[in-house]
């Protein structure tokens, strides 16, 4: 009885938010950008890092826009209290300084020994965009392509879901039933097996999945009217060579943990 009361209370809150959508001003987004090339030495022929950032931010001075922007700055740059352009510029400058601090001494030694400098040609490319396929939620989706030396670069995709009405971040805790974690993991595992044609865990491992890690709900997910798409980046449930895995779960498939969305 207590469990049902909690569930009904959560659903009532979501319904109330949905009914208020028409009263909330439409979210408008601007762009914050930075393009920098930082060389490891003061020479036009020395290796460099190319930094490119192009991300949206919520326009306006109301509390909703401020909350959205503070969340983005904290989530991506670990900063707060700046304008988005200030945060982007500050981060790009710091990224350039870190590149020199991390690699200058190694490059100097390799150069003296006649080593090739290809591994020192780095890049940091961050792009983001917004989507809205639900009345009350806007999805902030960012993609990061980095190379910091070594055998290969790394591609990462992340998502922050925001309430259109309040600007607060919307998480799985807000849309799924309390105690959803275990059952959701089972549902995601079943989805992964169907998507890959595997009949069991052993066959999944033979295909390269879950070889040295366990299944769990991803921390990157897109919530909209169709369902929830869970995004697993390289190394999260499979090795680098397997790339990124996306599991699109519609609300019917999530019925055990979100029955009132059907």
Beta strands, then each sheet from edge to edge (+ up, - down):
strand 1: 29-39
strand 2: 48-58
strand 3: 122-131
strand 4: 137-147
strand 5: 154-163
strand 6: 220-224
strand 7: 227-232
strand 8: 245-250
sheet 1: 1+ 2- 3- 4+ 5-
sheet 2: 6+ 7- 8+
end
